[in-house]
C-alpha cells in the first residue's frame, strides 16, 4: 500500500500510519506493508488529505478535502435542484 500526501503533511501522515498499522493487524489478523511516497507529493495547493494506492497502483482511493467536497456536491445536487426550482411535477423519484 502506498500513501501519497503533501510534503508539509509528511510527519503527520507518518505518525498516523504508524498508529494505524497495529490497529489494522488486530482488526484483520493480517500484516500490511505501508509505504509513504517520498518522491511524489500531492500539490501544495490542496487543503489536505491523502491518496492511497494498492501495491501495483491499479486501485486509488482519494481522500483529499477537495475529493470529499466533490462527492458531497454530487450527492446534494437533487436537494439543491429542489430548493432552486421546486419539486419536479413530472418526476417519479426523489433522486
N, CA, C and O atoms as a GROMACS GRO file, in nm:
protein
  380
    1UNK      N    1   0.085  -0.116   0.000
    1UNK     CA    2   0.000   0.000   0.000
    1UNK      C    3   0.090   0.123   0.000
    1UNK      O    4   0.189   0.130   0.074
    2UNK      N    5   0.055   0.218  -0.083
    2UNK     CA    6   0.134   0.341  -0.095
    2UNK      C    7   0.046   0.459  -0.059
    2UNK      O    8  -0.065   0.473  -0.111
    3UNK      N    9   0.095   0.544   0.030
    3UNK     CA   10   0.022   0.662   0.073
    3UNK      C   11   0.093   0.785   0.017
    3UNK      O   12   0.215   0.798   0.029
    4UNK      N   13   0.016   0.872  -0.045
    4UNK     CA   14   0.070   0.995  -0.102
    4UNK      C   15   0.007   1.114  -0.029
    4UNK      O   16  -0.115   1.118  -0.012
    5UNK      N   17   0.089   1.209   0.013
    5UNK     CA   18   0.039   1.324   0.088
    5UNK      C   19   0.114   1.449   0.044
    5UNK      O   20   0.204   1.443  -0.039
    6UNK      N   21   0.076   1.563   0.102
    6UNK     CA   22   0.150   1.687   0.077
    6UNK      C   23   0.283   1.678   0.153
    6UNK      O   24   0.292   1.610   0.255
    7UNK      N   25   0.383   1.747   0.102
    7UNK     CA   26   0.515   1.743   0.164
    7UNK      C   27   0.511   1.791   0.308
    7UNK      O   28   0.575   1.732   0.396
    8UNK      N   29   0.436   1.900   0.335
    8UNK     CA   30   0.432   1.953   0.471
    8UNK      C   31   0.352   1.864   0.566
    8UNK      O   32   0.364   1.878   0.688
    9UNK      N   33   0.271   1.772   0.512
    9UNK     CA   34   0.193   1.681   0.596
    9UNK      C   35   0.265   1.550   0.626
    9UNK      O   36   0.213   1.466   0.699
   10UNK      N   37   0.384   1.532   0.570
   10UNK     CA   38   0.455   1.405   0.584
   10UNK      C   39   0.471   1.359   0.728
   10UNK      O   40   0.439   1.243   0.758
   11UNK      N   41   0.519   1.443   0.821
   11UNK     CA   42   0.535   1.395   0.960
   11UNK      C   43   0.403   1.351   1.023
   11UNK      O   44   0.398   1.251   1.095
   12UNK      N   45   0.297   1.423   0.996
   12UNK     CA   46   0.165   1.388   1.050
   12UNK      C   47   0.115   1.256   0.991
   12UNK      O   48   0.063   1.171   1.064
   13UNK      N   49   0.131   1.239   0.861
   13UNK     CA   50   0.087   1.116   0.795
   13UNK      C   51   0.171   0.998   0.843
   13UNK      O   52   0.118   0.889   0.864
   14UNK      N   53   0.300   1.018   0.860
   14UNK     CA   54   0.388   0.911   0.907
   14UNK      C   55   0.343   0.864   1.046
   14UNK      O   56   0.337   0.743   1.071
   15UNK      N   57   0.313   0.957   1.134
   15UNK     CA   58   0.267   0.920   1.268
   15UNK      C   59   0.132   0.849   1.262
   15UNK      O   60   0.110   0.752   1.335
   16UNK      N   61   0.043   0.895   1.176
   16UNK     CA   62  -0.090   0.832   1.164
   16UNK      C   63  -0.078   0.690   1.110
   16UNK      O   64  -0.148   0.600   1.156
   17UNK      N   65   0.010   0.669   1.013
   17UNK     CA   66   0.030   0.536   0.955
   17UNK      C   67   0.088   0.442   1.060
   17UNK      O   68   0.043   0.328   1.072
   18UNK      N   69   0.187   0.488   1.135
   18UNK     CA   70   0.247   0.404   1.239
   18UNK      C   71   0.146   0.365   1.345
   18UNK      O   72   0.154   0.256   1.402
   19UNK      N   73   0.052   0.452   1.373
   19UNK     CA   74  -0.052   0.422   1.471
   19UNK      C   75  -0.158   0.328   1.412
   19UNK      O   76  -0.214   0.245   1.484
   20UNK      N   77  -0.185   0.341   1.282
   20UNK     CA   78  -0.291   0.262   1.219
   20UNK      C   79  -0.251   0.118   1.190
   20UNK      O   80  -0.336   0.030   1.190
   21UNK      N   81  -0.124   0.092   1.165
   21UNK     CA   82  -0.080  -0.043   1.128
   21UNK      C   83  -0.114  -0.145   1.237
   21UNK      O   84  -0.173  -0.248   1.204
   22UNK      N   85  -0.079  -0.123   1.363
   22UNK     CA   86  -0.116  -0.222   1.466
   22UNK      C   87  -0.268  -0.239   1.479
   22UNK      O   88  -0.316  -0.350   1.504
   23UNK      N   89  -0.343  -0.131   1.464
   23UNK     CA   90  -0.488  -0.141   1.472
   23UNK      C   91  -0.542  -0.226   1.357
   23UNK      O   92  -0.635  -0.305   1.377
   24UNK      N   93  -0.485  -0.212   1.238
   24UNK     CA   94  -0.526  -0.293   1.124
   24UNK      C   95  -0.495  -0.440   1.149
   24UNK      O   96  -0.577  -0.528   1.120
   25UNK      N   97  -0.375  -0.467   1.202
   25UNK     CA   98  -0.336  -0.606   1.228
   25UNK      C   99  -0.429  -0.672   1.329
   25UNK      O  100  -0.464  -0.789   1.314
   26UNK      N  101  -0.469  -0.599   1.431
   26UNK     CA  102  -0.561  -0.654   1.532
   26UNK      C  103  -0.698  -0.680   1.470
   26UNK      O  104  -0.759  -0.783   1.496
   27UNK      N  105  -0.745  -0.587   1.389
   27UNK     CA  106  -0.880  -0.598   1.332
   27UNK      C  107  -0.890  -0.708   1.226
   27UNK      O  108  -0.995  -0.771   1.213
   28UNK      N  109  -0.782  -0.731   1.149
   28UNK     CA  110  -0.790  -0.823   1.036
   28UNK      C  111  -0.707  -0.949   1.051
   28UNK      O  112  -0.722  -1.043   0.973
   29UNK      N  113  -0.620  -0.953   1.150
   29UNK     CA  114  -0.525  -1.065   1.166
   29UNK      C  115  -0.438  -1.083   1.042
   29UNK      O  116  -0.401  -1.195   1.007
   30UNK      N  117  -0.407  -0.974   0.974
   30UNK     CA  118  -0.322  -0.976   0.855
   30UNK      C  119  -0.216  -0.868   0.867
   30UNK      O  120  -0.238  -0.763   0.928
   31UNK      N  121  -0.101  -0.896   0.808
   31UNK     CA  122   0.004  -0.796   0.802
   31UNK      C  123  -0.022  -0.702   0.686
   31UNK      O  124  -0.088  -0.738   0.588
   32UNK      N  125   0.029  -0.582   0.698
   32UNK     CA  126   0.014  -0.484   0.591
   32UNK      C  127   0.146  -0.410   0.576
   32UNK      O  128   0.211  -0.375   0.675
   33UNK      N  129   0.184  -0.386   0.451
   33UNK     CA  130   0.306  -0.311   0.421
   33UNK      C  131   0.263  -0.175   0.368
   33UNK      O  132   0.208  -0.164   0.259
   34UNK      N  133   0.290  -0.071   0.444
   34UNK     CA  134   0.251   0.065   0.406
   34UNK      C  135   0.376   0.147   0.382
   34UNK      O  136   0.465   0.154   0.467
   35UNK      N  137   0.382   0.209   0.265
   35UNK     CA  138   0.493   0.297   0.232
   35UNK      C  139   0.438   0.436   0.202
   35UNK      O  140   0.338   0.450   0.131
   36UNK      N  141   0.502   0.536   0.256
   36UNK     CA  142   0.463   0.674   0.227
   36UNK      C  143   0.554   0.724   0.116
   36UNK      O  144   0.677   0.725   0.130
   37UNK      N  145   0.495   0.766   0.007
   37UNK     CA  146   0.571   0.811  -0.110
   37UNK      C  147   0.647   0.938  -0.076
   37UNK      O  148   0.587   1.040  -0.040
   38UNK      N  149   0.780   0.932  -0.087
   38UNK     CA  150   0.863   1.048  -0.058
   38UNK      C  151   0.921   1.110  -0.184
   38UNK      O  152   1.004   1.201  -0.178
   39UNK      N  153   0.879   1.059  -0.300
   39UNK     CA  154   0.927   1.114  -0.426
   39UNK      C  155   0.820   1.200  -0.494
   39UNK      O  156   0.851   1.304  -0.552
   40UNK      N  157   0.696   1.156  -0.486
   40UNK     CA  158   0.585   1.229  -0.548
   40UNK      C  159   0.489   1.271  -0.437
   40UNK      O  160   0.434   1.186  -0.366
   41UNK      N  161   0.469   1.400  -0.424
   41UNK     CA  162   0.379   1.453  -0.322
   41UNK      C  163   0.254   1.510  -0.387
   41UNK      O  164   0.255   1.544  -0.506
   42UNK      N  165   0.149   1.521  -0.311
   42UNK     CA  166   0.028   1.589  -0.359
   42UNK      C  167   0.060   1.738  -0.373
   42UNK      O  168   0.150   1.788  -0.306
   43UNK      N  169  -0.013   1.809  -0.459
   43UNK     CA  170   0.015   1.952  -0.479
   43UNK      C  171  -0.003   2.032  -0.350
   43UNK      O  172  -0.087   2.000  -0.266
   44UNK      N  173   0.077   2.135  -0.336
   44UNK     CA  174   0.071   2.222  -0.218
   44UNK      C  175  -0.061   2.300  -0.212
   44UNK      O  176  -0.102   2.344  -0.105
   45UNK      N  177  -0.128   2.317  -0.327
   45UNK     CA  178  -0.249   2.398  -0.333
   45UNK      C  179  -0.370   2.330  -0.269
   45UNK      O  180  -0.465   2.398  -0.231
   46UNK      N  181  -0.367   2.198  -0.255
   46UNK     CA  182  -0.484   2.132  -0.198
   46UNK      C  183  -0.488   2.156  -0.047
   46UNK      O  184  -0.387   2.189   0.014
   47UNK      N  185  -0.606   2.140   0.010
   47UNK     CA  186  -0.626   2.172   0.151
   47UNK      C  187  -0.577   2.062   0.244
   47UNK      O  188  -0.563   2.085   0.365
   48UNK      N  189  -0.550   1.945   0.192
   48UNK     CA  190  -0.501   1.836   0.276
   48UNK      C  191  -0.569   1.706   0.243
   48UNK      O  192  -0.662   1.700   0.164
   49UNK      N  193  -0.520   1.600   0.306
   49UNK     CA  194  -0.573   1.467   0.283
   49UNK      C  195  -0.467   1.378   0.223
   49UNK      O  196  -0.351   1.418   0.210
   50UNK      N  197  -0.506   1.259   0.185
   50UNK     CA  198  -0.413   1.162   0.128
   50UNK      C  199  -0.477   1.091   0.009
   50UNK      O  200  -0.600   1.090  -0.006
   51UNK      N  201  -0.393   1.033  -0.073
   51UNK     CA  202  -0.435   0.939  -0.175
   51UNK      C  203  -0.364   0.809  -0.143
   51UNK      O  204  -0.244   0.807  -0.115
   52UNK      N  205  -0.439   0.699  -0.149
   52UNK     CA  206  -0.384   0.568  -0.115
   52UNK      C  207  -0.396   0.479  -0.237
   52UNK      O  208  -0.501   0.472  -0.300
   53UNK      N  209  -0.287   0.410  -0.270
   53UNK     CA  210  -0.282   0.320  -0.384
   53UNK      C  211  -0.251   0.179  -0.336
   53UNK      O  212  -0.181   0.161  -0.236
   54UNK      N  213  -0.303   0.079  -0.409
   54UNK     CA  214  -0.263  -0.057  -0.376
   54UNK      C  215  -0.121  -0.078  -0.426
   54UNK      O  216  -0.063   0.012  -0.487
   55UNK      N  217  -0.064  -0.194  -0.402
   55UNK     CA  218   0.077  -0.219  -0.432
   55UNK      C  219   0.116  -0.195  -0.576
   55UNK      O  220   0.226  -0.146  -0.602
   56UNK      N  221   0.029  -0.229  -0.672
   56UNK     CA  222   0.065  -0.210  -0.813
   56UNK      C  223  -0.001  -0.085  -0.873
   56UNK      O  224  -0.002  -0.068  -0.995
   57UNK      N  225  -0.055   0.000  -0.788
   57UNK     CA  226  -0.114   0.130  -0.826
   57UNK      C  227  -0.232   0.119  -0.922
   57UNK      O  228  -0.260   0.212  -0.997
   58UNK      N  229  -0.302   0.006  -0.921
   58UNK     CA  230  -0.420  -0.009  -1.006
   58UNK      C  231  -0.545   0.043  -0.938
   58UNK      O  232  -0.642   0.078  -1.005
   59UNK      N  233  -0.545   0.047  -0.806
   59UNK     CA  234  -0.659   0.097  -0.730
   59UNK      C  235  -0.615   0.220  -0.653
   59UNK      O  236  -0.512   0.219  -0.586
   60UNK      N  237  -0.695   0.326  -0.662
   60UNK     CA  238  -0.662   0.452  -0.594
   60UNK      C  239  -0.783   0.498  -0.514
   60UNK      O  240  -0.896   0.498  -0.563
   61UNK      N  241  -0.758   0.536  -0.389
   61UNK     CA  242  -0.861   0.596  -0.305
   61UNK      C  243  -0.815   0.738  -0.274
   61UNK      O  244  -0.712   0.758  -0.209
   62UNK      N  245  -0.891   0.835  -0.320
   62UNK     CA  246  -0.856   0.975  -0.297
   62UNK      C  247  -0.937   1.025  -0.178
   62UNK      O  248  -1.060   1.033  -0.184
   63UNK      N  249  -0.868   1.058  -0.071
   63UNK     CA  250  -0.934   1.106   0.050
   63UNK      C  251  -0.883   1.247   0.082
   63UNK      O  252  -0.848   1.278   0.196
   64UNK      N  253  -0.880   1.331  -0.021
   64UNK     CA  254  -0.843   1.470   0.000
   64UNK      C  255  -0.968   1.550   0.030
   64UNK      O  256  -1.079   1.506   0.001
   65UNK      N  257  -0.952   1.666   0.087
   65UNK     CA  258  -1.067   1.750   0.118
   65UNK      C  259  -1.144   1.785  -0.010
   65UNK      O  260  -1.267   1.785  -0.011
   66UNK      N  261  -1.071   1.815  -0.117
   66UNK     CA  262  -1.136   1.850  -0.243
   66UNK      C  263  -1.219   1.734  -0.298
   66UNK      O  264  -1.331   1.755  -0.346
   67UNK      N  265  -1.165   1.613  -0.294
   67UNK     CA  266  -1.240   1.499  -0.347
   67UNK      C  267  -1.364   1.470  -0.263
   67UNK      O  268  -1.468   1.431  -0.316
   68UNK      N  269  -1.354   1.489  -0.133
   68UNK     CA  270  -1.470   1.467  -0.046
   68UNK      C  271  -1.576   1.575  -0.069
   68UNK      O  272  -1.696   1.545  -0.066
   69UNK      N  273  -1.535   1.700  -0.091
   69UNK     CA  274  -1.631   1.806  -0.122
   69UNK      C  275  -1.699   1.782  -0.256
   69UNK      O  276  -1.818   1.809  -0.270
   70UNK      N  277  -1.625   1.731  -0.354
   70UNK     CA  278  -1.686   1.696  -0.483
   70UNK      C  279  -1.792   1.588  -0.466
   70UNK      O  280  -1.899   1.596  -0.526
   71UNK      N  281  -1.763   1.489  -0.384
   71UNK     CA  282  -1.858   1.381  -0.360
   71UNK      C  283  -1.985   1.434  -0.294
   71UNK      O  284  -2.095   1.398  -0.334
   72UNK      N  285  -1.969   1.519  -0.194
   72UNK     CA  286  -2.085   1.577  -0.126
   72UNK      C  287  -2.165   1.665  -0.222
   72UNK      O  288  -2.288   1.664  -0.219
   73UNK      N  289  -2.097   1.741  -0.307
   73UNK     CA  290  -2.166   1.827  -0.404
   73UNK      C  291  -2.253   1.744  -0.497
   73UNK      O  292  -2.366   1.782  -0.527
   74UNK      N  293  -2.202   1.630  -0.543
   74UNK     CA  294  -2.282   1.543  -0.630
   74UNK      C  295  -2.400   1.484  -0.556
   74UNK      O  296  -2.510   1.474  -0.612
   75UNK      N  297  -2.380   1.445  -0.431
   75UNK     CA  298  -2.488   1.385  -0.354
   75UNK      C  299  -2.596   1.488  -0.318
   75UNK      O  300  -2.713   1.452  -0.304
   76UNK      N  301  -2.558   1.613  -0.304
   76UNK     CA  302  -2.653   1.718  -0.266
   76UNK      C  303  -2.725   1.780  -0.386
   76UNK      O  304  -2.818   1.858  -0.367
   77UNK      N  305  -2.686   1.746  -0.507
   77UNK     CA  306  -2.743   1.808  -0.626
   77UNK      C  307  -2.895   1.799  -0.633
   77UNK      O  308  -2.958   1.900  -0.665
   78UNK      N  309  -2.959   1.685  -0.605
   78UNK     CA  310  -3.106   1.682  -0.608
   78UNK      C  311  -3.170   1.779  -0.508
   78UNK      O  312  -3.273   1.840  -0.538
   79UNK      N  313  -3.112   1.792  -0.391
   79UNK     CA  314  -3.167   1.883  -0.291
   79UNK      C  315  -3.149   2.029  -0.333
   79UNK      O  316  -3.238   2.111  -0.312
   80UNK      N  317  -3.036   2.059  -0.392
   80UNK     CA  318  -3.012   2.195  -0.441
   80UNK      C  319  -3.109   2.226  -0.555
   80UNK      O  320  -3.166   2.335  -0.560
   81UNK      N  321  -3.127   2.131  -0.645
   81UNK     CA  322  -3.221   2.149  -0.757
   81UNK      C  323  -3.362   2.175  -0.704
   81UNK      O  324  -3.431   2.264  -0.753
   82UNK      N  325  -3.404   2.098  -0.604
   82UNK     CA  326  -3.537   2.117  -0.545
   82UNK      C  327  -3.551   2.251  -0.476
   82UNK      O  328  -3.656   2.314  -0.485
   83UNK      N  329  -3.447   2.295  -0.409
   83UNK     CA  330  -3.452   2.424  -0.340
   83UNK      C  331  -3.457   2.540  -0.439
   83UNK      O  332  -3.524   2.641  -0.414
   84UNK      N  333  -3.388   2.526  -0.552
   84UNK     CA  334  -3.386   2.634  -0.650
   84UNK      C  335  -3.510   2.637  -0.739
   84UNK      O  336  -3.565   2.744  -0.766
   85UNK      N  337  -3.554   2.520  -0.783
   85UNK     CA  338  -3.660   2.514  -0.884
   85UNK      C  339  -3.789   2.451  -0.835
   85UNK      O  340  -3.886   2.446  -0.910
   86UNK      N  341  -3.793   2.402  -0.713
   86UNK     CA  342  -3.912   2.335  -0.662
   86UNK      C  343  -3.917   2.190  -0.708
   86UNK      O  344  -3.833   2.146  -0.787
   87UNK      N  345  -4.015   2.118  -0.659
   87UNK     CA  346  -4.029   1.977  -0.694
   87UNK      C  347  -4.068   1.964  -0.841
   87UNK      O  348  -4.144   2.045  -0.894
   88UNK      N  349  -4.016   1.861  -0.904
   88UNK     CA  350  -4.048   1.833  -1.044
   88UNK      C  351  -4.182   1.760  -1.050
   88UNK      O  352  -4.195   1.650  -0.997
   89UNK      N  353  -4.280   1.820  -1.113
   89UNK     CA  354  -4.414   1.760  -1.122
   89UNK      C  355  -4.413   1.633  -1.205
   89UNK      O  356  -4.500   1.547  -1.186
   90UNK      N  357  -4.319   1.619  -1.296
   90UNK     CA  358  -4.311   1.501  -1.383
   90UNK      C  359  -4.221   1.392  -1.327
   90UNK      O  360  -4.214   1.283  -1.383
   91UNK      N  361  -4.153   1.420  -1.219
   91UNK     CA  362  -4.058   1.323  -1.164
   91UNK      C  363  -4.127   1.214  -1.083
   91UNK      O  364  -4.215   1.242  -1.002
   92UNK      N  365  -4.084   1.089  -1.105
   92UNK     CA  366  -4.138   0.976  -1.029
   92UNK      C  367  -4.059   0.956  -0.900
   92UNK      O  368  -4.114   0.912  -0.799
   93UNK      N  369  -3.932   0.987  -0.905
   93UNK     CA  370  -3.843   0.957  -0.794
   93UNK      C  371  -3.791   1.086  -0.732
   93UNK      O  372  -3.793   1.192  -0.794
   94UNK      N  373  -3.745   1.074  -0.611
   94UNK     CA  374  -3.692   1.192  -0.540
   94UNK      C  375  -3.540   1.191  -0.541
   94UNK      O  376  -3.477   1.231  -0.443
   95UNK      N  377  -3.481   1.148  -0.651
   95UNK     CA  378  -3.335   1.139  -0.656
   95UNK      C  379  -3.275   1.276  -0.654
   95UNK      O  380  -3.153   1.290  -0.658
   0.00000   0.00000   0.00000
